[in-house]
Amino acid sequence: MPAKIPNRIATQIRINEDVYKKTKNIAKYENRNTNSQIEYFVKLGVEAYEKEHGIISILENE
């Protein structure tokens, strides 16, 4: 089992195969691994959502 990375959770997602392959290519170009690239894209999506809809509050026990 890989070592736990602080402030990260392990999760499993299902993703369209073409989107995954394109993301993998982008990750290679950006010198990231595929998981880091997916995390980066999710972060950008959350930031865009919050910009349009306001900050999402997170409760301590979530």
C-alpha positions as CSV (number, residue, x, y, z in Angstrom):
1,M,0.0,0.0,0.0
2,P,1.4,3.4,-0.9
3,A,2.3,5.9,1.8
4,K,-0.5,8.3,2.8
5,I,0.0,11.9,1.5
6,P,-1.1,14.6,4.0
7,N,-4.3,16.5,3.2
8,R,-5.2,14.0,0.4
9,I,-7.7,11.2,0.3
10,A,-7.6,8.2,-1.9
11,T,-10.7,7.9,-4.2
12,Q,-11.8,6.0,-7.2
13,I,-13.4,7.7,-10.2
14,R,-14.8,6.5,-13.5
15,I,-13.8,8.7,-16.4
16,N,-14.4,8.6,-20.1
17,E,-11.5,6.8,-21.8
18,D,-10.8,9.5,-24.4
19,V,-10.8,12.2,-21.7
20,Y,-8.4,10.0,-19.6
21,K,-6.1,9.6,-22.6
22,K,-6.1,13.3,-23.3
23,T,-5.5,14.1,-19.7
24,K,-2.6,11.6,-19.6
25,N,-1.0,13.4,-22.6
26,I,-1.5,16.8,-21.0
27,A,0.1,15.5,-17.8
28,K,3.1,14.3,-19.7
29,Y,3.5,17.6,-21.4
30,E,3.1,19.5,-18.1
31,N,5.6,17.1,-16.3
32,R,2.9,15.8,-13.9
33,N,1.6,12.4,-13.3
34,T,-1.9,11.6,-14.4
35,N,-3.4,11.7,-10.9
36,S,-1.8,15.1,-10.2
37,Q,-3.2,16.4,-13.5
38,I,-6.7,15.2,-12.7
39,E,-6.5,16.8,-9.3
40,Y,-5.3,20.1,-10.9
41,F,-8.3,20.0,-13.4
42,V,-10.7,19.3,-10.5
43,K,-9.2,22.3,-8.6
44,L,-9.7,24.6,-11.6
45,G,-13.3,23.4,-11.9
46,V,-14.0,24.1,-8.2
47,E,-12.4,27.5,-8.4
48,A,-14.4,28.4,-11.5
49,Y,-17.6,27.2,-9.8
50,E,-16.9,29.3,-6.7
51,K,-16.1,32.3,-8.8
52,E,-19.6,32.1,-10.3
53,H,-21.6,30.8,-7.3
54,G,-19.6,31.9,-4.2
55,I,-17.3,30.2,-1.9
56,I,-18.3,26.7,-0.8
57,S,-18.0,26.3,3.0
58,I,-16.6,23.1,4.4
59,L,-17.6,21.8,7.8
60,E,-14.9,20.4,10.1
61,N,-16.4,16.8,10.1
62,E,-16.9,16.5,6.3
